Amino acid sequence: MSRSVTVPDFGDSGSLYQQVEVAEPGDPGYPTPELPEGDPWAPAVNQAIAEVEAARPDAYLASDPYADLEPEAGP
């Protein structure tokens, strides 16, 4: 299930805000790429992307620099 993020609507839709979808694990398009700093939606969308990543059940592994290494074989 994707996460909806409310961002300013800079178009001519007549609305001040619109919804942007951020993909969560298991969704097509996951992981959602971060927006560049110059994008006016970047603060809201990049924060939601970070929250999705932090909420993953295996998020603690993502910050472990040794997570992809095999354990050493015992004697």
C-alpha positions, 0 to 999 in steps of 0.5 A: 500500500502506498503512502499519500503525501500532500504537496502544494499544487502549482498547476491550474487545477484550482486546488492549493494541494494535491496528493503524491503517492510514495511507494512502500515495500512490495509496491511497484516503483519501490523504492521511490527515488528522492526528489532533487533539492531544488524541487518545491515538493522535495521537503514533503516527499523526501520526508515521506520517503525517509519515514517509509524506509524507517518503518520497514521491519528490516530497517535496522539492517539498512543502516548496518554497513556489514548487513550484506556480509556472510557470517564467518564460518566457525571452526 
